[in-house]
Every structure is written in C-alpha cells, then in structure tokens.
Amino acid sequence: MTAPAPVAVIPVDAAAEDAAIGVLQGLRAAGLRAEMAYRGNLKRRMERANKTGARAAVIIGADDLAAGVAQVKDLATGAQSAVPLAQVADRLR
C-alpha cells in the first residue's frame, strides 16, 4: 500500500508564512503528509508541488489572510475553492 500523496502549502508572500506554518502543522497533526514550498514565485512553487506529486495545494496570500481563508486547489482537477483556515485539514482528509 502506498502512502497518500502529500499536500503542498504555498504562502504567496512573507506576510502569509506564519499562517502557512500553522496550516502545515494542522495538516500534519491530522495525519496528512504536507510540505511547504518556500522558494520562487507562485508559478515556480506550483510547479514544484506538481513535481512532488502533491494531490492538492493550499495557497495563502495577503487577501486570503485578511479574509481568514486559504485557497485549496485540487491539482488533479484544477478545482479551487476558498476554505476557512481552521477547516483546511478537514477538507483535505
């Protein structure tokens, strides 16, 4: 049996990094494999998420942070939706 694909957590800017670390810890606490992409612009971080075989990307930008949400993107289908930060792990289980 193979492990489930990881979830990539992608802070868009420095302001979102603290929230992204909190989401990352929440995902791991919920038993999900998760990693955070630090380097490069958003496009490069998304490419890295795809290369690692991630099943979803959790994208947090300044506007998302102000609204208390993260953009959760299914990398297989391209579907994306705003999810409250506290509910990201539940959405990805």
Backbone as CSV, one residue per row, in Angstrom:
resi,resn,N_x,N_y,N_z,CA_x,CA_y,CA_z,C_x,C_y,C_z
1,MET,0.833,-1.177,0.000,0.000,0.000,0.000,0.884,1.249,0.000
2,THR,0.602,2.178,-0.901,1.409,3.383,-0.977,0.808,4.473,-0.100
3,ALA,1.668,5.352,0.357,1.208,6.466,1.189,0.428,7.443,0.324
4,PRO,-0.557,8.116,0.899,-1.305,9.099,0.113,-0.400,10.241,-0.323
5,ALA,-0.746,10.844,-1.438,0.046,11.951,-1.965,0.040,13.101,-0.966
6,PRO,1.141,13.855,-0.930,1.214,14.961,0.024,0.369,16.159,-0.405
7,VAL,0.258,17.082,0.521,-0.406,18.360,0.284,0.690,19.425,0.322
8,ALA,0.705,20.316,-0.664,1.686,21.398,-0.700,1.064,22.658,-0.111
9,VAL,1.738,23.257,0.846,1.286,24.513,1.436,2.155,25.614,0.838
10,ILE,1.504,26.615,0.225,2.241,27.630,-0.525,1.862,29.036,-0.050
11,PRO,2.733,29.650,0.773,2.496,31.053,1.120,2.921,31.922,-0.061
12,VAL,2.076,32.857,-0.452,2.363,33.696,-1.614,3.379,34.779,-1.274
13,ASP,3.369,35.244,-0.032,4.301,36.294,0.363,4.724,36.086,1.815
14,ALA,5.667,36.896,2.268,6.204,36.741,3.621,5.133,36.901,4.685
15,ALA,4.160,37.773,4.454,3.098,38.004,5.438,2.275,36.748,5.690
16,ALA,2.187,35.880,4.708,1.369,34.677,4.829,2.138,33.486,5.395
17,GLU,3.449,33.631,5.605,4.243,32.480,6.033,3.841,31.943,7.402
18,ASP,3.535,32.829,8.365,3.137,32.352,9.697,1.846,31.546,9.622
19,ALA,0.869,32.047,8.867,-0.394,31.321,8.709,-0.148,29.998,8.003
20,ALA,0.746,29.997,7.016,1.050,28.774,6.274,1.683,27.724,7.187
21,ILE,2.552,28.156,8.080,3.174,27.213,9.026,2.109,26.622,9.938
22,GLY,1.153,27.450,10.375,0.056,26.945,11.201,-0.787,25.919,10.465
23,VAL,-1.081,26.181,9.198,-1.849,25.231,8.379,-1.047,23.941,8.203
24,LEU,0.242,24.077,7.927,1.117,22.913,7.761,1.095,22.035,9.007
25,GLN,1.213,22.653,10.167,1.191,21.897,11.425,-0.170,21.228,11.634
26,GLY,-1.252,21.927,11.279,-2.587,21.356,11.410,-2.786,20.152,10.511
27,LEU,-2.270,20.239,9.291,-2.376,19.111,8.359,-1.615,17.902,8.885
28,ARG,-0.404,18.143,9.367,0.405,17.038,9.901,-0.231,16.440,11.154
29,ALA,-0.800,17.292,12.002,-1.467,16.801,13.212,-2.685,15.941,12.861
30,ALA,-3.284,16.220,11.705,-4.444,15.444,11.257,-4.013,14.160,10.536
31,GLY,-2.699,13.913,10.499,-2.196,12.687,9.892,-1.970,12.774,8.396
32,LEU,-1.968,13.986,7.852,-1.753,14.149,6.409,-0.287,14.479,6.134
33,ARG,0.225,13.961,5.040,1.572,14.342,4.602,1.474,15.739,4.004
34,ALA,2.341,16.626,4.450,2.308,18.000,3.952,3.713,18.570,3.939
35,GLU,3.960,19.446,2.971,5.233,20.147,2.913,4.983,21.565,2.445
36,MET,5.947,22.425,2.725,5.772,23.826,2.356,6.853,24.232,1.369
37,ALA,6.422,24.917,0.319,7.343,25.406,-0.713,7.719,26.845,-0.380
38,TYR,9.006,27.094,-0.162,9.470,28.424,0.220,10.003,29.255,-0.937
39,ARG,10.663,28.618,-1.900,11.415,29.382,-2.889,10.652,29.673,-4.167
40,GLY,11.016,30.809,-4.765,10.488,31.147,-6.078,9.140,31.844,-6.019
41,ASN,8.684,32.234,-7.197,7.378,32.888,-7.292,6.279,31.831,-7.237
42,LEU,5.041,32.280,-7.289,3.911,31.350,-7.158,3.946,30.276,-8.242
43,LYS,4.255,30.662,-9.461,4.296,29.686,-10.560,5.332,28.598,-10.277
44,ARG,6.500,29.006,-9.847,7.566,28.029,-9.569,7.185,27.119,-8.403
45,ARG,6.541,27.686,-7.390,6.112,26.874,-6.239,5.043,25.865,-6.660
46,MET,4.134,26.276,-7.540,3.104,25.351,-8.035,3.744,24.241,-8.869
47,GLU,4.744,24.600,-9.688,5.449,23.578,-10.474,6.110,22.563,-9.554
48,ARG,6.703,23.046,-8.465,7.346,22.134,-7.518,6.306,21.213,-6.882
49,ALA,5.153,21.759,-6.541,4.085,20.937,-5.952,3.681,19.834,-6.924
50,ASN,3.547,20.173,-8.198,3.192,19.171,-9.200,4.287,18.117,-9.343
51,LYS,5.544,18.534,-9.313,6.659,17.591,-9.456,6.735,16.612,-8.297
52,THR,6.354,17.059,-7.104,6.418,16.169,-5.939,5.224,15.225,-5.894
53,GLY,4.282,15.401,-6.830,3.126,14.526,-6.866,2.049,14.911,-5.867
54,ALA,2.074,16.161,-5.416,1.070,16.610,-4.445,-0.329,16.471,-5.033
55,ARG,-1.279,16.126,-4.183,-2.667,15.983,-4.652,-3.422,17.290,-4.552
56,ALA,-2.932,18.189,-3.684,-3.604,19.479,-3.501,-2.581,20.525,-3.098
57,ALA,-2.922,21.776,-3.383,-2.099,22.899,-2.946,-2.972,23.803,-2.082
58,VAL,-2.420,24.225,-0.972,-3.088,25.184,-0.093,-2.337,26.498,-0.277
59,ILE,-2.986,27.458,-0.924,-2.344,28.715,-1.295,-2.880,29.817,-0.382
60,ILE,-1.952,30.542,0.246,-2.353,31.611,1.164,-1.650,32.896,0.739
61,GLY,-2.447,33.889,0.375,-1.929,35.204,0.013,-2.436,36.244,0.998
62,ALA,-2.054,37.495,0.777,-2.442,38.572,1.688,-3.960,38.741,1.754
63,ASP,-4.640,38.695,0.615,-6.099,38.850,0.606,-6.769,37.685,1.330
64,ASP,-6.231,36.473,1.123,-6.772,35.298,1.806,-6.603,35.445,3.314
65,LEU,-5.426,35.888,3.708,-5.115,36.056,5.117,-6.092,37.036,5.764
66,ALA,-6.357,38.143,5.076,-7.290,39.150,5.594,-8.701,38.577,5.751
67,ALA,-9.067,37.636,4.872,-10.397,37.024,4.917,-10.435,35.784,5.813
68,GLY,-9.258,35.343,6.305,-9.211,34.168,7.170,-9.413,32.859,6.428
69,VAL,-9.047,32.842,5.140,-9.227,31.648,4.321,-7.933,31.277,3.614
70,ALA,-7.937,30.091,3.037,-6.867,29.642,2.150,-7.531,29.142,0.876
71,GLN,-6.841,29.229,-0.228,-7.339,28.668,-1.477,-6.855,27.220,-1.544
72,VAL,-7.777,26.292,-1.616,-7.423,24.883,-1.709,-7.665,24.445,-3.143
73,LYS,-6.576,24.032,-3.800,-6.660,23.655,-5.212,-6.370,22.177,-5.370
74,ASP,-7.312,21.461,-5.977,-7.125,20.048,-6.306,-6.242,20.018,-7.550
75,LEU,-5.046,19.467,-7.430,-4.108,19.509,-8.551,-4.463,18.530,-9.668
76,ALA,-5.326,17.585,-9.396,-5.752,16.648,-10.439,-6.826,17.268,-11.328
77,THR,-7.760,17.987,-10.711,-8.889,18.528,-11.477,-8.760,20.025,-11.764
78,GLY,-7.925,20.721,-10.988,-7.803,22.165,-11.143,-8.862,22.939,-10.377
79,ALA,-9.798,22.234,-9.724,-10.852,22.903,-8.957,-10.231,23.601,-7.753
80,GLN,-10.686,24.823,-7.504,-10.143,25.612,-6.407,-11.274,26.268,-5.644
81,SER,-11.160,26.287,-4.308,-12.182,26.952,-3.500,-11.547,27.552,-2.258
82,ALA,-12.199,28.588,-1.736,-11.746,29.228,-0.506,-12.273,28.425,0.680
83,VAL,-11.365,28.111,1.595,-11.718,27.314,2.775,-11.205,28.058,4.006
84,PRO,-12.041,28.210,5.055,-11.553,28.852,6.281,-10.295,28.139,6.785
85,LEU,-9.331,28.918,7.258,-8.046,28.345,7.685,-8.217,27.197,8.674
86,ALA,-9.162,27.317,9.594,-9.361,26.285,10.616,-9.953,24.999,10.045
87,GLN,-10.457,25.024,8.811,-11.119,23.848,8.235,-10.326,23.190,7.105
88,VAL,-9.118,23.669,6.855,-8.334,23.132,5.733,-8.055,21.639,5.905
89,ALA,-7.619,21.220,7.089,-7.313,19.803,7.309,-8.535,18.933,7.113
90,ASP,-9.688,19.390,7.621,-10.920,18.611,7.448,-11.283,18.479,5.973
91,ARG,-11.107,19.526,5.206,-11.443,19.494,3.777,-10.555,18.500,3.016
92,LEU,-9.312,18.350,3.459,-8.358,17.518,2.721,-8.287,16.073,3.215
93,ARG,-8.984,15.751,4.271,-8.958,14.379,4.784,-9.611,13.426,3.845
